[in-house]
Amino acid sequence: MTNRKKAIYYLFLPYIIQLFIIIFIARKMFIAENVEKHNILSYWLIGIVIISEIINFFLAYKLMKEMDKNNELAIVKSEFKNTEALIDLFRKQGHDHINHIQTVNSMLMLDEQEIAINYLQGIAETYRFSGQFLRLGNPTLTAVVNTKKELANQKGIEFIVLKYCRVKLSKIKPWDIASIIGNLLDNSIEYLLMHKELPQKIYFHVENTEDMKGYIFKIRNHYKQDNINLNRLFEQGFSTKANAGRGYGLYIVKELLEGYGGKIEVNTSEDSIIFTLEVGDKNV
């Protein structure tokens, strides 16, 4: 059942039924022949109004919970896709490793050392992801960052890790971690793909806060200066892209972070835009 149908089912239908009951009682009050009957109907009307409001409040609360569950389910599905993509990547790389080893072994057995050397040099130049798997402590964060890292590499974007540490983030729901970091990295990837004239590089940074009770993330990419008010980037529906339906990624990131007591800032240097987010962790 869609959210719209649920809204009709939970709110509008009960409200219409309650409205008809109230109108029926009000009509009876209007034609009541004596004061006693009028008073009894008045009490019934007040009671029904109160009960109706309680029911409406309960149904609205239930609808909100259902919508929250649907949103969480959608993000969980997205996280599963990221994890599946990472597993597929490892499977593919394992298969590639075997093929490369067998090929080089055949060349050496045929005493083709020079061809084998050229083959290995070609692999070294193009095989960027091997040996660069980031282990960030948090399983969700590890899956998201490594998946986006490989996606960037496939698009010709160099993913540079400046600093990283092991991250717990035990008080943040896994799907919210995926949404926060995934949206920021997607934003950087999409921006660079729209501006091929810029250096195709993304810089990732995560470290503990000074009090060791949280983490600071920094995601930076090269940026073309324009007249956009940076503070508007976090407004709901605002987008620098022409695509319809865009403009909610950074708004969602800000809303999620603030819900966990965190914060996000955006700044620019001469040639870069930097998103800095800070979030605490109760179990750090």
MIDOSE-1310 file (N, C-alpha, C; in nm, 2 decimals, decimal comma, always signed):
residues 284
mtnr	+0,08/-0,12/+0,00/+0,00/+0,00/+0,00/+0,09/+0,12/+0,00; +0,06/+0,22/-0,09/+0,14/+0,34/-0,10/+0,11/+0,43/+0,02; +0,21/+0,53/+0,04/+0,19/+0,62/+0,15/+0,06/+0,70/+0,14; +0,03/+0,74/+0,01/-0,09/+0,81/-0,01/-0,22/+0,73/+0,03
kkai	-0,22/+0,61/-0,01/-0,34/+0,52/+0,02/-0,34/+0,50/+0,17; -0,23/+0,49/+0,23/-0,23/+0,47/+0,38/-0,28/+0,60/+0,45; -0,25/+0,71/+0,40/-0,30/+0,84/+0,46/-0,45/+0,84/+0,45; -0,50/+0,80/+0,33/-0,65/+0,80/+0,32/-0,71/+0,70/+0,41
yylf	-0,65/+0,58/+0,42/-0,70/+0,47/+0,50/-0,70/+0,51/+0,65; -0,58/+0,57/+0,70/-0,57/+0,59/+0,84/-0,63/+0,72/+0,89; -0,64/+0,82/+0,80/-0,69/+0,95/+0,84/-0,82/+0,99/+0,78; -0,83/+0,99/+0,65/-0,95/+1,05/+0,59/-1,08/+0,97/+0,61
lpyi	-1,07/+0,84/+0,59/-1,19/+0,76/+0,60/-1,24/+0,76/+0,74; -1,16/+0,74/+0,85/-1,21/+0,75/+0,99/-1,27/+0,89/+1,01; -1,20/+0,99/+0,96/-1,24/+1,13/+0,98/-1,38/+1,15/+0,92; -1,41/+1,10/+0,80/-1,54/+1,11/+0,74/-1,64/+1,04/+0,82
iqlf	-1,61/+0,92/+0,86/-1,71/+0,85/+0,94/-1,74/+0,93/+1,07; -1,64/+0,98/+1,14/-1,66/+1,06/+1,26/-1,74/+1,18/+1,23; -1,72/+1,24/+1,12/-1,79/+1,36/+1,08/-1,94/+1,34/+1,06; -1,97/+1,22/+1,00/-2,11/+1,19/+0,98/-2,18/+1,16/+1,11
iiif	-2,11/+1,09/+1,20/-2,17/+1,07/+1,34/-2,20/+1,20/+1,41; -2,10/+1,29/+1,40/-2,12/+1,42/+1,47/-2,24/+1,50/+1,41; -2,25/+1,49/+1,28/-2,36/+1,56/+1,21/-2,49/+1,50/+1,25; -2,49/+1,37/+1,26/-2,62/+1,30/+1,30/-2,66/+1,34/+1,44
iark	-2,57/+1,34/+1,53/-2,60/+1,38/+1,67/-2,64/+1,52/+1,68; -2,57/+1,61/+1,61/-2,60/+1,75/+1,61/-2,74/+1,78/+1,55; -2,78/+1,70/+1,45/-2,91/+1,71/+1,40/-3,02/+1,67/+1,50; -2,99/+1,56/+1,57/-3,08/+1,51/+1,67/-3,10/+1,62/+1,78
mfia	-2,98/+1,68/+1,82/-2,99/+1,79/+1,92/-3,08/+1,90/+1,87; -3,07/+1,94/+1,74/-3,15/+2,05/+1,69/-3,30/+2,02/+1,70; -3,34/+1,90/+1,68/-3,48/+1,87/+1,68/-3,53/+1,81/+1,81; -3,44/+1,81/+1,91/-3,47/+1,75/+2,04/-3,59/+1,83/+2,10
enve	-3,69/+1,75/+2,16/-3,81/+1,82/+2,21/-3,80/+1,87/+2,35; -3,70/+1,82/+2,43/-3,69/+1,87/+2,57/-3,54/+1,89/+2,60; -3,52/+1,96/+2,71/-3,39/+2,00/+2,75/-3,31/+1,88/+2,80; -3,37/+1,79/+2,86/-3,30/+1,67/+2,91/-3,24/+1,59/+2,80
khni	-3,32/+1,57/+2,69/-3,27/+1,49/+2,58/-3,16/+1,57/+2,51; -3,18/+1,71/+2,50/-3,08/+1,79/+2,44/-2,94/+1,78/+2,52; -2,95/+1,78/+2,65/-2,83/+1,77/+2,73/-2,76/+1,63/+2,71; -2,84/+1,53/+2,71/-2,78/+1,39/+2,69/-2,71/+1,39/+2,55
lsyw	-2,77/+1,44/+2,45/-2,71/+1,44/+2,32/-2,58/+1,53/+2,32; -2,58/+1,63/+2,40/-2,46/+1,72/+2,41/-2,35/+1,64/+2,47; -2,37/+1,57/+2,57/-2,27/+1,49/+2,63/-2,21/+1,38/+2,53; -2,31/+1,32/+2,46/-2,26/+1,23/+2,36/-2,18/+1,29/+2,25
ligi	-2,21/+1,41/+2,21/-2,14/+1,48/+2,11/-2,00/+1,52/+2,16; -1,99/+1,57/+2,29/-1,86/+1,60/+2,35/-1,77/+1,48/+2,36; -1,83/+1,37/+2,40/-1,76/+1,24/+2,42/-1,71/+1,19/+2,28; -1,79/+1,20/+2,18/-1,75/+1,15/+2,05/-1,64/+1,24/+1,99
viis	-1,65/+1,37/+2,01/-1,54/+1,46/+1,97/-1,41/+1,43/+2,03; -1,41/+1,41/+2,17/-1,29/+1,37/+2,24/-1,23/+1,24/+2,19; -1,32/+1,14/+2,18/-1,27/+1,01/+2,14/-1,22/+1,01/+1,99; -1,29/+1,09/+1,91/-1,24/+1,11/+1,77/-1,10/+1,17/+1,76
eiin	-1,08/+1,27/+1,85/-0,94/+1,33/+1,85/-0,84/+1,23/+1,89; -0,87/+1,15/+1,99/-0,78/+1,05/+2,04/-0,75/+0,95/+1,93; -0,85/+0,91/+1,86/-0,84/+0,81/+1,75/-0,75/+0,87/+1,64; -0,78/+1,00/+1,60/-0,71/+1,07/+1,50/-0,56/+1,08/+1,53
ffla	-0,53/+1,11/+1,66/-0,39/+1,12/+1,70/-0,32/+0,99/+1,69; -0,39/+0,88/+1,74/-0,33/+0,75/+1,73/-0,31/+0,71/+1,59; -0,40/+0,73/+1,50/-0,39/+0,69/+1,36/-0,28/+0,77/+1,29; -0,27/+0,90/+1,32/-0,16/+0,98/+1,26/-0,03/+0,93/+1,31
yklm	-0,02/+0,90/+1,44/+0,11/+0,85/+1,49/+0,15/+0,72/+1,43; +0,05/+0,63/+1,41/+0,07/+0,50/+1,34/+0,12/+0,52/+1,20; +0,06/+0,62/+1,13/+0,09/+0,65/+0,99/+0,24/+0,70/+0,98; +0,28/+0,78/+1,08/+0,41/+0,84/+1,08/+0,51/+0,72/+1,10
kemd	+0,48/+0,63/+1,19/+0,57/+0,52/+1,22/+0,58/+0,43/+1,10; +0,47/+0,41/+1,03/+0,47/+0,33/+0,91/+0,56/+0,39/+0,80; +0,55/+0,52/+0,78/+0,63/+0,59/+0,68/+0,77/+0,59/+0,72; +0,80/+0,60/+0,85/+0,94/+0,59/+0,90/+1,00/+0,45/+0,86
knne	+0,92/+0,35/+0,89/+0,97/+0,21/+0,86/+0,99/+0,20/+0,71; +0,90/+0,25/+0,63/+0,92/+0,24/+0,48/+1,05/+0,31/+0,44; +1,07/+0,43/+0,50/+1,20/+0,50/+0,46/+1,32/+0,42/+0,50; +1,32/+0,37/+0,63/+1,43/+0,29/+0,67/+1,45/+0,17/+0,58
laiv	+1,34/+0,10/+0,54/+1,35/-0,02/+0,46/+1,41/+0,02/+0,32; +1,37/+0,14/+0,27/+1,43/+0,18/+0,14/+1,58/+0,20/+0,15; +1,63/+0,26/+0,27/+1,77/+0,28/+0,29/+1,84/+0,15/+0,31; +1,78/+0,06/+0,39/+1,84/-0,07/+0,41/+1,86/-0,14/+0,28
ksef	+1,76/-0,14/+0,19/+1,77/-0,20/+0,06/+1,89/-0,14/-0,02; +1,90/-0,01/-0,01/+2,01/+0,06/-0,07/+2,15/+0,01/-0,02; +2,15/-0,01/+0,12/+2,28/-0,05/+0,18/+2,31/-0,20/+0,13; +2,21/-0,28/+0,12/+2,23/-0,42/+0,07/+2,29/-0,42/-0,07
knte	+2,24/-0,32/-0,15/+2,29/-0,31/-0,29/+2,44/-0,27/-0,28; +2,48/-0,18/-0,19/+2,62/-0,14/-0,18/+2,70/-0,26/-0,14; +2,65/-0,34/-0,04/+2,72/-0,45/+0,01/+2,74/-0,56/-0,10; +2,63/-0,58/-0,17/+2,63/-0,68/-0,28/+2,73/-0,64/-0,39
alid	+2,74/-0,50/-0,42/+2,83/-0,45/-0,52/+2,97/-0,48/-0,47; +3,00/-0,46/-0,34/+3,13/-0,48/-0,28/+3,17/-0,63/-0,29; +3,07/-0,72/-0,26/+3,10/-0,86/-0,27/+3,13/-0,90/-0,41; +3,05/-0,85/-0,50/+3,07/-0,88/-0,65/+3,21/-0,83/-0,69
lfrk	+3,25/-0,71/-0,64/+3,38/-0,66/-0,67/+3,49/-0,76/-0,62; +3,48/-0,81/-0,50/+3,58/-0,90/-0,45/+3,58/-1,03/-0,53; +3,46/-1,08/-0,57/+3,45/-1,20/-0,65/+3,52/-1,18/-0,78; +3,49/-1,07/-0,84/+3,55/-1,04/-0,97/+3,70/-1,02/-0,96
qghd	+3,75/-0,95/-0,86/+3,89/-0,94/-0,84/+3,96/-1,07/-0,82; +3,89/-1,16/-0,74/+3,95/-1,29/-0,72/+3,97/-1,37/-0,85; +3,86/-1,36/-0,93/+3,87/-1,43/-1,06/+3,98/-1,37/-1,15; +3,99/-1,23/-1,14/+4,09/-1,16/-1,22/+4,23/-1,20/-1,18
hinh	+4,25/-1,21/-1,04/+4,38/-1,25/-0,99/+4,42/-1,39/-1,05; +4,33/-1,48/-1,04/+4,36/-1,62/-1,09/+4,40/-1,61/-1,24; +4,32/-1,54/-1,32/+4,35/-1,53/-1,46/+4,49/-1,47/-1,49; +4,52/-1,36/-1,41/+4,65/-1,29/-1,43/+4,76/-1,38/-1,39
iqtv	+4,75/-1,45/-1,28/+4,85/-1,54/-1,24/+4,88/-1,66/-1,34; +4,77/-1,71/-1,39/+4,78/-1,82/-1,49/+4,84/-1,77/-1,61; +4,81/-1,65/-1,66/+4,86/-1,59/-1,78/+5,01/-1,57/-1,77; +5,05/-1,51/-1,65/+5,20/-1,48/-1,63/+5,27/-1,61/-1,62
nsml	+5,21/-1,71/-1,55/+5,28/-1,84/-1,53/+5,30/-1,90/-1,67; +5,21/-1,89/-1,76/+5,22/-1,95/-1,89/+5,33/-1,88/-1,97; +5,34/-1,75/-1,96/+5,44/-1,67/-2,03/+5,58/-1,71/-1,98; +5,59/-1,73/-1,84/+5,72/-1,77/-1,79/+5,76/-1,91/-1,83
mlde	+5,66/-2,00/-1,83/+5,69/-2,14/-1,88/+5,74/-2,14/-2,02; +5,69/-2,05/-2,10/+5,73/-2,04/-2,24/+5,85/-1,95/-2,26; +5,91/-1,91/-2,15/+6,04/-1,84/-2,15/+6,02/-1,70/-2,22; +5,90/-1,64/-2,19/+5,87/-1,51/-2,25/+5,88/-1,40/-2,14
qeia	+6,00/-1,39/-2,08/+6,01/-1,30/-1,97/+5,98/-1,15/-2,00; +6,02/-1,10/-2,11/+5,99/-0,96/-2,15/+5,84/-0,94/-2,16; +5,77/-1,03/-2,23/+5,63/-1,02/-2,24/+5,56/-1,02/-2,11; +5,61/-1,11/-2,02/+5,55/-1,12/-1,88/+5,57/-0,99/-1,81
inyl	+5,69/-0,93/-1,82/+5,72/-0,80/-1,75/+5,63/-0,69/-1,80; +5,61/-0,68/-1,93/+5,52/-0,58/-1,99/+5,38/-0,60/-1,94; +5,34/-0,73/-1,94/+5,20/-0,76/-1,89/+5,18/-0,71/-1,75; +5,28/-0,74/-1,66/+5,27/-0,70/-1,52/+5,27/-0,55/-1,50
qgia	+5,35/-0,48/-1,58/+5,35/-0,34/-1,58/+5,22/-0,28/-1,62; +5,15/-0,34/-1,72/+5,02/-0,29/-1,76/+4,92/-0,31/-1,65; +4,93/-0,42/-1,58/+4,83/-0,45/-1,47/+4,86/-0,34/-1,36; +4,98/-0,32/-1,33/+5,01/-0,22/-1,22/+4,96/-0,08/-1,25
etyr	+4,95/-0,04/-1,37/+4,91/+0,09/-1,41/+4,76/+0,10/-1,40; +4,69/-0,01/-1,43/+4,54/+0,00/-1,44/+4,46/-0,06/-1,32; +4,53/-0,14/-1,24/+4,46/-0,22/-1,14/+4,47/-0,14/-1,01; +4,39/-0,04/-0,99/+4,40/+0,05/-0,88/+4,34/+0,01/-0,75
fsgq	+4,24/-0,07/-0,75/+4,16/-0,10/-0,63/+4,23/-0,21/-0,54; +4,31/-0,30/-0,61/+4,37/-0,41/-0,53/+4,46/-0,36/-0,43; +4,45/-0,41/-0,30/+4,53/-0,38/-0,19/+4,50/-0,24/-0,13; +4,39/-0,18/-0,18/+4,35/-0,05/-0,13/+4,22/-0,05/-0,05
flrl	+4,18/-0,17/+0,00/+4,06/-0,18/+0,07/+4,07/-0,11/+0,21; +3,98/-0,02/+0,23/+3,98/+0,05/+0,36/+3,90/-0,02/+0,47; +3,97/-0,05/+0,58/+3,90/-0,11/+0,69/+3,88/+0,00/+0,80; +3,75/+0,04/+0,80/+3,72/+0,15/+0,89/+3,65/+0,11/+1,02
gnpt	+3,64/-0,01/+1,05/+3,59/-0,06/+1,18/+3,44/-0,08/+1,17; +3,37/+0,02/+1,13/+3,22/+0,01/+1,12/+3,19/-0,06/+0,99; +3,12/-0,18/+0,99/+3,09/-0,25/+0,87/+3,02/-0,17/+0,76; +2,92/-0,10/+0,80/+2,84/-0,02/+0,70/+2,92/+0,09/+0,64
ltav	+3,00/+0,16/+0,72/+3,08/+0,26/+0,67/+3,19/+0,21/+0,58; +3,25/+0,09/+0,62/+3,35/+0,02/+0,53/+3,29/-0,01/+0,40; +3,17/-0,07/+0,40/+3,11/-0,11/+0,27/+3,08/+0,01/+0,18; +3,02/+0,11/+0,24/+2,98/+0,23/+0,16/+3,10/+0,30/+0,10
vntk	+3,20/+0,33/+0,18/+3,32/+0,40/+0,14/+3,39/+0,33/+0,03; +3,41/+0,20/+0,05/+3,49/+0,12/-0,05/+3,41/+0,10/-0,18; +3,27/+0,09/-0,17/+3,19/+0,08/-0,29/+3,20/+0,21/-0,37; +3,18/+0,32/-0,30/+3,19/+0,45/-0,37/+3,33/+0,48/-0,42
kela	+3,43/+0,43/-0,35/+3,57/+0,45/-0,40/+3,59/+0,38/-0,53; +3,54/+0,25/-0,54/+3,55/+0,18/-0,66/+3,47/+0,24/-0,77; +3,35/+0,29/-0,74/+3,26/+0,35/-0,84/+3,33/+0,48/-0,89; +3,40/+0,55/-0,81/+3,47/+0,67/-0,85/+3,58/+0,63/-0,95
nqkg	+3,66/+0,53/-0,91/+3,77/+0,48/-0,99/+3,72/+0,44/-1,13; +3,61/+0,37/-1,13/+3,55/+0,32/-1,26/+3,51/+0,44/-1,35; +3,47/+0,55/-1,29/+3,44/+0,67/-1,36/+3,56/+0,76/-1,40; +3,68/+0,71/-1,36/+3,80/+0,79/-1,39/+3,83/+0,89/-1,29
iefi	+3,77/+0,88/-1,17/+3,79/+0,98/-1,06/+3,89/+0,91/-0,96; +3,99/+0,98/-0,92/+4,09/+0,93/-0,83/+4,03/+0,95/-0,69; +4,03/+0,85/-0,60/+3,97/+0,86/-0,47/+4,09/+0,86/-0,37; +4,12/+0,97/-0,31/+4,24/+0,99/-0,23/+4,20/+0,99/-0,08
vlky	+4,26/+0,89/-0,01/+4,23/+0,89/+0,14/+4,35/+0,96/+0,21; +4,32/+1,07/+0,27/+4,42/+1,16/+0,33/+4,45/+1,10/+0,47; +4,34/+1,06/+0,54/+4,36/+1,02/+0,68/+4,24/+0,93/+0,72; +4,26/+0,83/+0,79/+4,14/+0,75/+0,84/+4,17/+0,68/+0,97
crvk	+4,07/+0,65/+1,04/+4,08/+0,57/+1,17/+3,97/+0,47/+1,18; +3,97/+0,39/+1,28/+3,87/+0,29/+1,30/+3,75/+0,37/+1,37; +3,63/+0,34/+1,31/+3,51/+0,42/+1,35/+3,41/+0,32/+1,41; +3,35/+0,37/+1,52/+3,24/+0,28/+1,58/+3,10/+0,33/+1,54
lski	+3,07/+0,46/+1,58/+2,94/+0,51/+1,55/+2,83/+0,42/+1,59; +2,84/+0,37/+1,71/+2,74/+0,27/+1,76/+2,60/+0,32/+1,79; +2,59/+0,45/+1,80/+2,46/+0,51/+1,83/+2,38/+0,55/+1,71; +2,44/+0,54/+1,59/+2,38/+0,57/+1,46/+2,33/+0,45/+1,39
kpwd	+2,21/+0,45/+1,34/+2,16/+0,33/+1,27/+2,24/+0,31/+1,14; +2,26/+0,19/+1,11/+2,35/+0,16/+0,99/+2,30/+0,22/+0,87; +2,16/+0,22/+0,84/+2,11/+0,28/+0,72/+2,13/+0,43/+0,72; +2,13/+0,49/+0,83/+2,16/+0,64/+0,84/+2,30/+0,67/+0,81
iasi	+2,40/+0,58/+0,85/+2,54/+0,60/+0,82/+2,55/+0,59/+0,66; +2,48/+0,49/+0,61/+2,49/+0,47/+0,46/+2,44/+0,59/+0,39; +2,33/+0,65/+0,44/+2,26/+0,76/+0,37/+2,35/+0,89/+0,38; +2,41/+0,91/+0,50/+2,49/+1,03/+0,52/+2,61/+1,03/+0,44
ignl	+2,70/+0,93/+0,45/+2,82/+0,93/+0,38/+2,80/+0,90/+0,23; +2,71/+0,81/+0,20/+2,68/+0,78/+0,06/+2,63/+0,90/-0,02; +2,54/+0,98/+0,04/+2,49/+1,10/-0,03/+2,61/+1,20/-0,05; +2,69/+1,22/+0,04/+2,80/+1,31/+0,03/+2,90/+1,27/-0,08
ldns	+2,93/+1,14/-0,08/+3,03/+1,09/-0,19/+2,96/+1,09/-0,32; +2,83/+1,05/-0,33/+2,76/+1,06/-0,46/+2,76/+1,20/-0,51; +2,74/+1,30/-0,42/+2,73/+1,44/-0,46/+2,87/+1,48/-0,52; +2,98/+1,44/-0,46/+3,11/+1,47/-0,52/+3,13/+1,41/-0,65
ieyl	+3,10/+1,28/-0,66/+3,12/+1,21/-0,79/+3,04/+1,27/-0,90; +2,91/+1,30/-0,87/+2,82/+1,36/-0,98/+2,87/+1,50/-1,02; +2,92/+1,58/-0,92/+2,97/+1,71/-0,95/+3,09/+1,70/-1,05; +3,18/+1,62/-1,02/+3,30/+1,60/-1,10/+3,27/+1,55/-1,24
lmhk	+3,18/+1,46/-1,25/+3,14/+1,41/-1,38/+3,07/+1,52/-1,46; +3,01/+1,62/-1,40/+2,94/+1,73/-1,47/+3,05/+1,83/-1,51; +3,16/+1,83/-1,45/+3,27/+1,93/-1,48/+3,40/+1,86/-1,51; +3,40/+1,80/-1,62/+3,52/+1,72/-1,66/+3,65/+1,81/-1,68
elpq	+3,63/+1,94/-1,69/+3,75/+2,03/-1,70/+3,82/+2,04/-1,56; +3,76/+2,00/-1,45/+3,82/+2,00/-1,32/+3,91/+1,88/-1,30; +4,01/+1,89/-1,21/+4,08/+1,77/-1,17/+3,99/+1,66/-1,11; +3,99/+1,54/-1,16/+3,90/+1,44/-1,12/+3,95/+1,37/-1,00
kiyf	+3,93/+1,43/-0,89/+3,99/+1,38/-0,76/+3,89/+1,41/-0,65; +3,87/+1,31/-0,56/+3,79/+1,32/-0,44/+3,89/+1,29/-0,32; +3,88/+1,37/-0,22/+3,97/+1,35/-0,10/+3,88/+1,31/+0,02; +3,91/+1,20/+0,08/+3,83/+1,15/+0,20/+3,92/+1,16/+0,32
hven	+3,86/+1,20/+0,43/+3,93/+1,22/+0,56/+3,84/+1,19/+0,68; +3,88/+1,10/+0,77/+3,81/+1,08/+0,89/+3,90/+1,06/+1,01; +3,87/+1,13/+1,12/+3,96/+1,12/+1,24/+3,87/+1,14/+1,36; +3,93/+1,11/+1,48/+3,86/+1,13/+1,60/+3,86/+1,28/+1,64
tedm	+3,76/+1,32/+1,71/+3,75/+1,46/+1,76/+3,86/+1,47/+1,87; +3,89/+1,59/+1,91/+3,99/+1,62/+2,01/+3,96/+1,55/+2,15; +3,83/+1,54/+2,18/+3,79/+1,48/+2,31/+3,77/+1,33/+2,29; +3,80/+1,28/+2,17/+3,79/+1,13/+2,15/+3,64/+1,08/+2,17
kgyi	+3,54/+1,17/+2,16/+3,41/+1,12/+2,18/+3,32/+1,12/+2,05; +3,39/+1,14/+1,95/+3,32/+1,15/+1,82/+3,42/+1,15/+1,70; +3,37/+1,18/+1,58/+3,45/+1,17/+1,46/+3,42/+1,30/+1,38; +3,53/+1,33/+1,30/+3,52/+1,44/+1,20/+3,54/+1,38/+1,07
fkir	+3,45/+1,40/+0,98/+3,46/+1,35/+0,84/+3,48/+1,48/+0,75; +3,57/+1,46/+0,65/+3,59/+1,57/+0,55/+3,59/+1,50/+0,41; +3,50/+1,56/+0,33/+3,50/+1,51/+0,19/+3,52/+1,63/+0,10; +3,62/+1,63/+0,02/+3,66/+1,74/-0,06/+3,67/+1,70/-0,21
nhyk	+3,63/+1,79/-0,30/+3,65/+1,77/-0,44/+3,68/+1,91/-0,50; +3,74/+1,91/-0,62/+3,77/+2,03/-0,69/+3,63/+2,10/-0,73; +3,63/+2,23/-0,73/+3,51/+2,30/-0,74/+3,52/+2,42/-0,83; +3,42/+2,45/-0,91/+3,42/+2,56/-1,00/+3,34/+2,67/-0,94
qdni	+3,41/+2,78/-0,91/+3,35/+2,89/-0,84/+3,23/+2,95/-0,92; +3,12/+2,97/-0,85/+3,00/+3,03/-0,91/+2,93/+3,12/-0,81; +2,81/+3,16/-0,84/+2,74/+3,26/-0,76/+2,64/+3,19/-0,67; +2,65/+3,06/-0,65/+2,55/+2,99/-0,56/+2,58/+3,02/-0,42
nlnr	+2,48/+3,05/-0,34/+2,49/+3,06/-0,20/+2,51/+2,92/-0,13; +2,63/+2,90/-0,08/+2,66/+2,76/-0,03/+2,56/+2,72/+0,08; +2,51/+2,81/+0,16/+2,41/+2,77/+0,27/+2,28/+2,72/+0,21; +2,25/+2,75/+0,08/+2,13/+2,70/+0,02/+2,14/+2,55/-0,02
lfeq	+2,26/+2,50/-0,02/+2,28/+2,36/-0,06/+2,20/+2,27/+0,03; +2,18/+2,31/+0,15/+2,11/+2,22/+0,25/+1,96/+2,25/+0,25; +1,91/+2,33/+0,17/+1,77/+2,36/+0,17/+1,69/+2,24/+0,09; +1,58/+2,21/+0,14/+1,50/+2,10/+0,08/+1,46/+2,14/-0,06
gfst	+1,49/+2,05/-0,16/+1,46/+2,08/-0,30/+1,55/+2,16/-0,38; +1,65/+2,22/-0,31/+1,75/+2,30/-0,39/+1,85/+2,21/-0,45; +1,88/+2,24/-0,58/+1,98/+2,16/-0,65/+2,05/+2,24/-0,75; +2,18/+2,21/-0,77/+2,26/+2,28/-0,88/+2,25/+2,20/-1,01
kana	+2,17/+2,08/-1,00/+2,16/+2,00/-1,12/+2,03/+2,03/-1,19; +2,03/+2,00/-1,32/+1,90/+2,02/-1,40/+1,80/+1,91/-1,38; +1,85/+1,79/-1,33/+1,76/+1,68/-1,33/+1,64/+1,70/-1,23; +1,52/+1,66/-1,28/+1,41/+1,67/-1,20/+1,42/+1,57/-1,08
grgy	+1,37/+1,61/-0,97/+1,37/+1,52/-0,85/+1,50/+1,53/-0,77; +1,59/+1,61/-0,81/+1,72/+1,62/-0,74/+1,70/+1,73/-0,63; +1,80/+1,74/-0,54/+1,80/+1,85/-0,45/+1,76/+1,80/-0,31; +1,76/+1,67/-0,28/+1,72/+1,63/-0,14/+1,84/+1,56/-0,07
glyi	+1,94/+1,53/-0,14/+2,05/+1,45/-0,08/+2,12/+1,52/+0,04; +2,16/+1,65/+0,02/+2,23/+1,72/+0,12/+2,13/+1,76/+0,23; +2,00/+1,79/+0,20/+1,90/+1,82/+0,30/+1,88/+1,70/+0,39; +1,88/+1,58/+0,33/+1,86/+1,46/+0,41/+1,98/+1,44/+0,50
vkel	+2,10/+1,46/+0,45/+2,23/+1,45/+0,53/+2,22/+1,54/+0,65; +2,18/+1,67/+0,63/+2,18/+1,77/+0,74/+2,07/+1,72/+0,84; +1,95/+1,68/+0,80/+1,85/+1,64/+0,89/+1,89/+1,52/+0,97; +1,95/+1,42/+0,91/+1,99/+1,30/+0,98/+2,10/+1,34/+1,08
legy	+2,20/+1,42/+1,05/+2,31/+1,45/+1,14/+2,25/+1,53/+1,26; +2,17/+1,62/+1,23/+2,11/+1,70/+1,35/+2,03/+1,62/+1,44; +1,96/+1,51/+1,38/+1,89/+1,42/+1,46/+1,97/+1,34/+1,56; +2,10/+1,33/+1,53/+2,20/+1,26/+1,61/+2,29/+1,35/+1,69
ggki	+2,25/+1,48/+1,69/+2,33/+1,58/+1,76/+2,46/+1,62/+1,69; +2,47/+1,59/+1,56/+2,59/+1,63/+1,48/+2,57/+1,75/+1,41; +2,66/+1,79/+1,32/+2,65/+1,91/+1,24/+2,74/+1,89/+1,12; +2,70/+1,98/+1,02/+2,77/+1,97/+0,89/+2,80/+2,12/+0,84
evnt	+2,91/+2,14/+0,79/+2,95/+2,27/+0,73/+3,00/+2,26/+0,59; +2,99/+2,36/+0,51/+3,05/+2,36/+0,38/+3,13/+2,48/+0,36; +3,25/+2,47/+0,31/+3,34/+2,58/+0,28/+3,41/+2,56/+0,15; +3,46/+2,67/+0,09/+3,54/+2,66/-0,03/+3,67/+2,72/-0,01
seds	+3,77/+2,67/-0,08/+3,90/+2,73/-0,09/+3,92/+2,78/-0,23; +4,04/+2,80/-0,28/+4,06/+2,86/-0,41/+4,00/+2,77/-0,52; +4,02/+2,64/-0,50/+3,98/+2,55/-0,61/+3,90/+2,43/-0,56; +3,86/+2,43/-0,43/+3,79/+2,31/-0,38/+3,67/+2,35/-0,30
iift	+3,58/+2,25/-0,28/+3,46/+2,26/-0,19/+3,48/+2,15/-0,09; +3,46/+2,18/+0,04/+3,49/+2,09/+0,15/+3,36/+2,08/+0,23; +3,31/+1,95/+0,25/+3,21/+1,92/+0,34/+3,27/+1,86/+0,47; +3,24/+1,93/+0,58/+3,30/+1,88/+0,71/+3,18/+1,85/+0,80
levg	+3,18/+1,73/+0,85/+3,07/+1,69/+0,94/+3,13/+1,63/+1,07; +3,06/+1,66/+1,18/+3,11/+1,61/+1,31/+2,99/+1,54/+1,37; +3,02/+1,42/+1,43/+2,91/+1,35/+1,50/+2,97/+1,28/+1,62; +2,90/+1,27/+1,73/+2,95/+1,21/+1,85/+2,91/+1,06/+1,85
dknv	+2,97/+0,99/+1,95/+2,94/+0,85/+1,96/+2,95/+0,82/+2,11; +2,84/+0,78/+2,17/+2,83/+0,76/+2,31/+2,92/+0,65/+2,37; +2,96/+0,56/+2,28/+3,04/+0,45/+2,33/+3,19/+0,46/+2,29; +3,23/+0,58/+2,24/+3,37/+0,59/+2,20/+3,46/+0,59/+2,32
